[in-house]
Amino acid sequence: MPFLVLMGPKHSGKTSVGLALREILGGDFVDVDALIEEREGATVRALYRRGTDVFRKAESLALSSITENAETDGVLVIAAGGGIIDNEAAIDTLSEDGRALFVYLEVSAETAWRRIEEDALNGGGLPAFLDTENPKGTHAALHERRAEAYKKRAHITVDGEGRTPRQLAVQIARQLAG
C-alpha cells in the first residue's frame, strides 16, 4: 500500500486536499498534527514551545506509528506538518520502504502569510516558530528555504494558488494515474 505524503507550508491546504484525495482515491487519511496532539495530549504549538527537538521527536514517533500500523486496501494519504522537511528522522521514516510518494502543495509566501494572518486574527495566534521580532520576515526566509527543499524531495509538485482543495486533489489523482 502506498503512502501519499502531502507536504508544504503552513496553510497550504494539506488537510483539505488530503480529505478530498481520500474521497477520490479511497483508502485512509491521517493528519499528522492531529495525531501528534492526540498521542501527546498537547497542542503542536505547546510542543514546539517546549523545544524544536521535543516537537520533532513527537512528529517522528507519530509517523512511525502510522507507517508501522497502516492497514488499508488503498492509498494512505498523510497530511504532514509544514516543517516535516526539516525533520530528517521523519522523512527517513516515511522513505524507508519506498512506499512514500511525496506531493508538494506549492503556494507563494504571500498566500501562506495571508492565511497565517487570517488564522491569527481569528483567534489562532501566530505559530510558535514565528514568535520573533519580525514574524513576516522570519516567515518569508523560512518559506523560501523550505520551498527549495520541498521541490527536491517531491515526486509531484502542484501549484496551489487559486484552486480549491477538490481541484488540487483531482490534479494529483490524474498525475498518479499517469
N, C-alpha and C positions, 0 to 999 in steps of 0.2 A: 504494500500500500504506500503510495507516495505522500509526502508531506509538502504542501504548498505553503511556503512561508512568505507572508506579506510583510514587507518592511518599508520604512520611510519615516519622515519626520513626524513629530507630534502633530496631530490633527491633519494628517494626510488622507485619512479615510480608511485606515486598515481594518477596523472593526466593521464598519458599514459595508465595505467591499467584501470582506470575509463572509458576512452573513448572506450577502447576495450570491456569492460564489457557492456557498453551501446549497442554496436553493437550486442553482443551475446544475451543479455537478453531483449533488447528492453527497453522501459521506457525512463528516462531522466538522465542527468548528470549535476552536478554542481561542479565547482571548488571553494571552499570556499575563497581562497586567491584572486581569480579574482573577486568574488562577493564583498568582502570587499573593494577592490580597486575601484570598480565601485560605491559602496554606499558611500564611504568616500571621494572620489576624491583625494586620496593619495595612494602611494605605501605601501605595507605591511612593507617594510623597514623603510619608513618615519614614519609610525605609531608606529612601535616598538621603533624607536629612541626617540619618544615623551614620551615613557614610556611603560613598560610591561603592566601596568593596562589599558592604553589607547588602546593598541592593543587587549588585551583580551576582553575588553568590546565590541569593534567593531566586534570581532570574534563571541561573544555570540549573539549579535544583528543580525548578518548575518545569523547565524544558526537558530535563532528564526524565521526569515522571511522565511527561507527555509521550516522549518517544519510546519509552520502555513499556507503557501501558496502553498504547493506542490499539484499539480494536474497532475497525470499521471495514466495510466491504468496498468503500470508495475512497476518495481522496480525503485526507485530513487537512483542513485549511487552518493555518495558525496565524493569528494576528500578533506579530511580535511588537515589543515596545520600541519606541523611536530610537533608543540608544543601543539596541542589540548589536549594531555594527561595531560598537566599541567594546563588546564583551566577547573576547576570543574564545573563552571556555564555552559560552552559549552557542556561538557559531560552530565550534568544533562538535558539540553535542548533536546539533542538527545535521551536520555534514558527515558524521561518522560512517554511516552505512550506505551513503549515496542515494538515499530516498528523497532528500530535500531538494525542491526546486524553489529558488529564491525569486520573488517578484518585488520589484521596486516601484512603489507608487510615488512618482515624481511630482512635486509641487514646488512652486517658487518660494523663496524665503519670504517674500512679501505676503503671499497667500497664507503660508503657515503662521507668520507673525499675526496677521489679521485675525485668524481663527483663535490663536492663543489669547490675544487681547479680548476678543469677544467672550471667551470662556472665563477669563479673569474678571471681566466686568459683570458677568452673570453669577458671580459668587465663587467661582472655581479658584481664583487667585492664580498668581504666576507659579509655574512649576519650580521646584526647589533648585533645579540646575540653572535657572535664570535669576536666582537671588544674588544679583551682582549690582555694582554701581550703575552699569549701563546694560540693562536686560536686553534691549533691542540689538545693541552691538554684539553682545555675547551670543545672542540667538543667530545673528547673521553669520558670524565667524563659524559657529558650530554647524550651522546648516550647510555652509559651503564645504567645509571639511568632510562632513558625513556624506554629502551628496556624491562626492567622488568615490568614497568607499562603497556606498550602496551600488553605484554603477558597476564597479569592478566585481562585486560579489553576485550581482543579479544575473539570472538566466533570462529573465524577461523584465523589461522596463516599460511602464505605461505612463503616459502623460495624464496626470490627474487634474489638470486645470480645466475648469468649466464643464466637467462631466459629472453625471450622477453616479452613485455607487453601482447601480444596476448597469449603466453603460460601461463602466470600467470592468465589471465582472464579466460582461459579455465579451468584451475585447480580450480579456485574459483567457477565457474559456476557448475562444476561437484560436488564440495563439497556441494553447495547449493541444488543441485538436490538429494543429499542423497546417 
